[in-house]
Amino acid sequence: MKIMIKISKINALFRRIGELQIQHRYAVLFIFIIITAVCSAGLVKFKIANSSEGWYGSGDQFDDITMLLLDYKGTGSSVEKE
């Protein structure tokens, strides 16, 4: 029976929140538009980097492998030294 009481309280809370949103729909809409605009303003600062330099930290075992691979040039299925 305690579970039903807790669920009823939660349901009453969500019902009240929904009623407030309906009563103040234009204010809620305005707030969400403002939040969306503020968050979208930061999208201009995003930069896309396609390099793989930042994938691994310095001192990783992948640094040695990367340096070995950069010393060789792959052509087709064979690997030739530059």
VMD Tcl script that builds the backbone (N, CA, C; Angstrom):
set m [mol new atoms 246]
animate dup $m
set s [atomselect $m all]
$s set {name element resname resid chain x y z} {
  {N N MET 1 A 0.811 -1.199 0.000}
  {CA C MET 1 A 0.000 0.000 0.000}
  {C C MET 1 A 0.856 1.265 0.000}
  {N N LYS 2 A 2.069 1.187 0.602}
  {CA C LYS 2 A 2.945 2.348 0.634}
  {C C LYS 2 A 3.393 2.741 -0.772}
  {N N ILE 3 A 3.597 1.745 -1.619}
  {CA C ILE 3 A 4.038 2.028 -2.982}
  {C C ILE 3 A 2.965 2.805 -3.730}
  {N N MET 4 A 1.718 2.459 -3.552}
  {CA C MET 4 A 0.624 3.160 -4.230}
  {C C MET 4 A 0.540 4.616 -3.778}
  {N N ILE 5 A 0.819 4.859 -2.496}
  {CA C ILE 5 A 0.776 6.225 -1.973}
  {C C ILE 5 A 1.903 7.042 -2.596}
  {N N LYS 6 A 3.116 6.456 -2.702}
  {CA C LYS 6 A 4.241 7.163 -3.301}
  {C C LYS 6 A 3.974 7.455 -4.777}
  {N N ILE 7 A 3.430 6.482 -5.490}
  {CA C ILE 7 A 3.117 6.685 -6.907}
  {C C ILE 7 A 2.050 7.753 -7.063}
  {N N SER 8 A 1.072 7.766 -6.202}
  {CA C SER 8 A 0.025 8.784 -6.268}
  {C C SER 8 A 0.593 10.180 -6.032}
  {N N LYS 9 A 1.544 10.290 -5.108}
  {CA C LYS 9 A 2.163 11.592 -4.843}
  {C C LYS 9 A 2.985 12.064 -6.042}
  {N N ILE 10 A 3.701 11.128 -6.646}
  {CA C ILE 10 A 4.494 11.486 -7.826}
  {C C ILE 10 A 3.569 11.887 -8.972}
  {N N ASN 11 A 2.508 11.133 -9.166}
  {CA C ASN 11 A 1.544 11.460 -10.217}
  {C C ASN 11 A 0.903 12.823 -9.975}
  {N N ALA 12 A 0.599 13.138 -8.726}
  {CA C ALA 12 A 0.012 14.439 -8.401}
  {C C ALA 12 A 1.005 15.560 -8.690}
  {N N LEU 13 A 2.288 15.317 -8.410}
  {CA C LEU 13 A 3.320 16.316 -8.693}
  {C C LEU 13 A 3.410 16.583 -10.202}
  {N N PHE 14 A 3.477 15.524 -11.001}
  {CA C PHE 14 A 3.559 15.708 -12.448}
  {C C PHE 14 A 2.288 16.347 -13.012}
  {N N ARG 15 A 1.153 16.030 -12.433}
  {CA C ARG 15 A -0.091 16.662 -12.874}
  {C C ARG 15 A -0.047 18.159 -12.606}
  {N N ARG 16 A 0.451 18.542 -11.435}
  {CA C ARG 16 A 0.554 19.961 -11.085}
  {C C ARG 16 A 1.529 20.690 -12.015}
  {N N ILE 17 A 2.651 20.056 -12.313}
  {CA C ILE 17 A 3.615 20.656 -13.234}
  {C C ILE 17 A 2.993 20.841 -14.606}
  {N N GLY 18 A 2.277 19.844 -15.081}
  {CA C GLY 18 A 1.595 19.940 -16.377}
  {C C GLY 18 A 0.546 21.038 -16.399}
  {N N GLU 19 A -0.206 21.164 -15.310}
  {CA C GLU 19 A -1.223 22.223 -15.234}
  {C C GLU 19 A -0.579 23.605 -15.244}
  {N N LEU 20 A 0.560 23.749 -14.544}
  {CA C LEU 20 A 1.273 25.028 -14.560}
  {C C LEU 20 A 1.792 25.362 -15.957}
  {N N GLN 21 A 2.276 24.352 -16.667}
  {CA C GLN 21 A 2.759 24.580 -18.026}
  {C C GLN 21 A 1.614 25.011 -18.949}
  {N N ILE 22 A 0.456 24.426 -18.763}
  {CA C ILE 22 A -0.693 24.807 -19.596}
  {C C ILE 22 A -1.175 26.206 -19.243}
  {N N GLN 23 A -1.210 26.526 -17.965}
  {CA C GLN 23 A -1.674 27.849 -17.543}
  {C C GLN 23 A -0.732 28.950 -18.024}
  {N N HIS 24 A 0.556 28.658 -18.057}
  {CA C HIS 24 A 1.555 29.669 -18.430}
  {C C HIS 24 A 2.280 29.232 -19.706}
  {N N ARG 25 A 1.522 28.789 -20.699}
  {CA C ARG 25 A 2.140 28.192 -21.891}
  {C C ARG 25 A 3.025 29.166 -22.650}
  {N N TYR 26 A 2.647 30.437 -22.732}
  {CA C TYR 26 A 3.458 31.392 -23.490}
  {C C TYR 26 A 4.757 31.727 -22.759}
  {N N ALA 27 A 4.703 31.778 -21.448}
  {CA C ALA 27 A 5.924 32.010 -20.676}
  {C C ALA 27 A 6.870 30.812 -20.804}
  {N N VAL 28 A 6.322 29.597 -20.741}
  {CA C VAL 28 A 7.137 28.384 -20.881}
  {C C VAL 28 A 7.754 28.339 -22.276}
  {N N LEU 29 A 6.970 28.648 -23.293}
  {CA C LEU 29 A 7.472 28.663 -24.663}
  {C C LEU 29 A 8.584 29.696 -24.827}
  {N N PHE 30 A 8.391 30.884 -24.263}
  {CA C PHE 30 A 9.390 31.948 -24.335}
  {C C PHE 30 A 10.683 31.521 -23.645}
  {N N ILE 31 A 10.575 30.893 -22.487}
  {CA C ILE 31 A 11.759 30.441 -21.744}
  {C C ILE 31 A 12.532 29.406 -22.555}
  {N N PHE 32 A 11.819 28.462 -23.172}
  {CA C PHE 32 A 12.502 27.447 -23.970}
  {C C PHE 32 A 13.138 28.036 -25.226}
  {N N ILE 33 A 12.522 29.042 -25.814}
  {CA C ILE 33 A 13.113 29.706 -26.972}
  {C C ILE 33 A 14.399 30.421 -26.559}
  {N N ILE 34 A 14.373 31.098 -25.414}
  {CA C ILE 34 A 15.568 31.782 -24.910}
  {C C ILE 34 A 16.684 30.777 -24.621}
  {N N ILE 35 A 16.369 29.679 -23.950}
  {CA C ILE 35 A 17.371 28.652 -23.640}
  {C C ILE 35 A 17.966 28.086 -24.923}
  {N N THR 36 A 17.123 27.815 -25.914}
  {CA C THR 36 A 17.601 27.283 -27.193}
  {C C THR 36 A 18.510 28.285 -27.896}
  {N N ALA 37 A 18.150 29.563 -27.874}
  {CA C ALA 37 A 18.964 30.589 -28.521}
  {C C ALA 37 A 20.318 30.732 -27.840}
  {N N VAL 38 A 20.327 30.722 -26.516}
  {CA C VAL 38 A 21.591 30.859 -25.779}
  {C C VAL 38 A 22.489 29.654 -26.045}
  {N N CYS 39 A 21.927 28.462 -26.033}
  {CA C CYS 39 A 22.735 27.265 -26.280}
  {C C CYS 39 A 23.212 27.207 -27.726}
  {N N SER 40 A 22.400 27.664 -28.655}
  {CA C SER 40 A 22.786 27.655 -30.070}
  {C C SER 40 A 23.864 28.683 -30.375}
  {N N ALA 41 A 23.955 29.725 -29.583}
  {CA C ALA 41 A 24.969 30.756 -29.818}
  {C C ALA 41 A 26.375 30.178 -29.670}
  {N N GLY 42 A 26.547 29.170 -28.861}
  {CA C GLY 42 A 27.853 28.561 -28.673}
  {C C GLY 42 A 28.273 27.661 -29.819}
  {N N LEU 43 A 27.349 27.287 -30.694}
  {CA C LEU 43 A 27.688 26.410 -31.814}
  {C C LEU 43 A 28.655 27.066 -32.784}
  {N N VAL 44 A 28.687 28.382 -32.816}
  {CA C VAL 44 A 29.584 29.094 -33.715}
  {C C VAL 44 A 31.038 28.849 -33.329}
  {N N LYS 45 A 31.292 28.576 -32.060}
  {CA C LYS 45 A 32.654 28.409 -31.562}
  {C C LYS 45 A 33.212 27.002 -31.779}
  {N N PHE 46 A 32.388 26.060 -32.230}
  {CA C PHE 46 A 32.857 24.697 -32.455}
  {C C PHE 46 A 33.784 24.655 -33.657}
  {N N LYS 47 A 34.887 23.931 -33.506}
  {CA C LYS 47 A 35.838 23.729 -34.594}
  {C C LYS 47 A 35.978 22.222 -34.798}
  {N N ILE 48 A 35.987 21.813 -36.044}
  {CA C ILE 48 A 36.132 20.400 -36.363}
  {C C ILE 48 A 37.585 20.141 -36.736}
  {N N ALA 49 A 38.192 19.210 -36.032}
  {CA C ALA 49 A 39.578 18.832 -36.313}
  {C C ALA 49 A 39.576 17.390 -36.802}
  {N N ASN 50 A 40.107 17.176 -37.979}
  {CA C ASN 50 A 40.121 15.840 -38.566}
  {C C ASN 50 A 41.418 15.088 -38.326}
  {N N SER 51 A 42.376 15.706 -37.679}
  {CA C SER 51 A 43.653 15.031 -37.466}
  {C C SER 51 A 43.543 14.028 -36.320}
  {N N SER 52 A 44.443 13.068 -36.334}
  {CA C SER 52 A 44.446 12.034 -35.291}
  {C C SER 52 A 45.495 12.309 -34.223}
  {N N GLU 53 A 46.051 13.514 -34.195}
  {CA C GLU 53 A 47.120 13.824 -33.246}
  {C C GLU 53 A 46.655 13.769 -31.795}
  {N N GLY 54 A 45.443 14.162 -31.507}
  {CA C GLY 54 A 44.969 14.218 -30.137}
  {C C GLY 54 A 44.285 12.957 -29.649}
  {N N TRP 55 A 44.336 11.896 -30.428}
  {CA C TRP 55 A 43.656 10.670 -30.028}
  {C C TRP 55 A 44.306 10.007 -28.825}
  {N N TYR 56 A 45.617 10.075 -28.756}
  {CA C TYR 56 A 46.343 9.405 -27.686}
  {C C TYR 56 A 47.201 10.427 -26.955}
  {N N GLY 57 A 47.370 10.219 -25.671}
  {CA C GLY 57 A 48.214 11.115 -24.889}
  {C C GLY 57 A 49.678 10.846 -25.144}
  {N N SER 58 A 50.532 11.776 -24.746}
  {CA C SER 58 A 51.961 11.560 -24.932}
  {C C SER 58 A 52.437 10.484 -23.962}
  {N N GLY 59 A 53.360 9.689 -24.404}
  {CA C GLY 59 A 53.874 8.610 -23.568}
  {C C GLY 59 A 53.121 7.308 -23.729}
  {N N ASP 60 A 52.076 7.281 -24.526}
  {CA C ASP 60 A 51.344 6.043 -24.766}
  {C C ASP 60 A 52.165 5.128 -25.663}
  {N N GLN 61 A 51.855 3.863 -25.619}
  {CA C GLN 61 A 52.563 2.917 -26.476}
  {C C GLN 61 A 52.251 3.167 -27.944}
  {N N PHE 62 A 51.167 3.857 -28.208}
  {CA C PHE 62 A 50.780 4.140 -29.585}
  {C C PHE 62 A 51.689 5.189 -30.223}
  {N N ASP 63 A 52.380 5.993 -29.399}
  {CA C ASP 63 A 53.313 6.979 -29.949}
  {C C ASP 63 A 54.429 6.292 -30.726}
  {N N ASP 64 A 54.980 5.216 -30.171}
  {CA C ASP 64 A 56.063 4.493 -30.846}
  {C C ASP 64 A 55.571 3.881 -32.145}
  {N N ILE 65 A 54.401 3.268 -32.113}
  {CA C ILE 65 A 53.842 2.640 -33.302}
  {C C ILE 65 A 53.542 3.699 -34.364}
  {N N THR 66 A 53.004 4.820 -33.943}
  {CA C THR 66 A 52.682 5.901 -34.883}
  {C C THR 66 A 53.942 6.419 -35.548}
  {N N MET 67 A 54.999 6.596 -34.776}
  {CA C MET 67 A 56.250 7.090 -35.348}
  {C C MET 67 A 56.827 6.073 -36.330}
  {N N LEU 68 A 56.723 4.787 -36.033}
  {CA C LEU 68 A 57.201 3.762 -36.958}
  {C C LEU 68 A 56.398 3.787 -38.251}
  {N N LEU 69 A 55.099 3.940 -38.120}
  {CA C LEU 69 A 54.256 3.971 -39.309}
  {C C LEU 69 A 54.490 5.219 -40.131}
  {N N LEU 70 A 54.796 6.329 -39.480}
  {CA C LEU 70 A 55.060 7.559 -40.217}
  {C C LEU 70 A 56.392 7.496 -40.956}
  {N N ASP 71 A 57.319 6.643 -40.501}
  {CA C ASP 71 A 58.610 6.487 -41.174}
  {C C ASP 71 A 58.483 5.688 -42.467}
  {N N TYR 72 A 57.402 4.961 -42.643}
  {CA C TYR 72 A 57.203 4.121 -43.815}
  {C C TYR 72 A 56.051 4.660 -44.646}
  {N N LYS 73 A 56.161 4.454 -45.937}
  {CA C LYS 73 A 55.092 4.876 -46.828}
  {C C LYS 73 A 54.451 3.614 -47.395}
  {N N GLY 74 A 53.141 3.506 -47.221}
  {CA C GLY 74 A 52.447 2.336 -47.737}
  {C C GLY 74 A 51.962 2.559 -49.144}
  {N N THR 75 A 52.299 1.638 -50.050}
  {CA C THR 75 A 51.797 1.725 -51.418}
  {C C THR 75 A 51.156 0.397 -51.754}
  {N N GLY 76 A 49.864 0.403 -51.939}
  {CA C GLY 76 A 49.154 -0.844 -52.233}
  {C C GLY 76 A 49.212 -1.783 -51.055}
  {N N SER 77 A 49.637 -3.026 -51.317}
  {CA C SER 77 A 49.720 -4.004 -50.241}
  {C C SER 77 A 51.131 -4.138 -49.699}
  {N N SER 78 A 52.102 -3.466 -50.344}
  {CA C SER 78 A 53.473 -3.551 -49.858}
  {C C SER 78 A 53.840 -2.281 -49.090}
  {N N VAL 79 A 54.811 -2.382 -48.225}
  {CA C VAL 79 A 55.278 -1.248 -47.449}
  {C C VAL 79 A 56.705 -0.967 -47.863}
  {N N GLU 80 A 56.965 0.258 -48.277}
  {CA C GLU 80 A 58.307 0.637 -48.706}
  {C C GLU 80 A 58.846 1.710 -47.797}
  {N N LYS 81 A 60.126 1.663 -47.554}
  {CA C LYS 81 A 60.752 2.698 -46.746}
  {C C LYS 81 A 60.981 3.931 -47.609}
  {N N GLU 82 A 60.712 5.109 -47.033}
  {CA C GLU 82 A 60.887 6.355 -47.781}
  {C C GLU 82 A 62.332 6.674 -47.999}
}
mol reanalyze $m
mol bondsrecalc $m
mol representation Tube
mol addrep $m
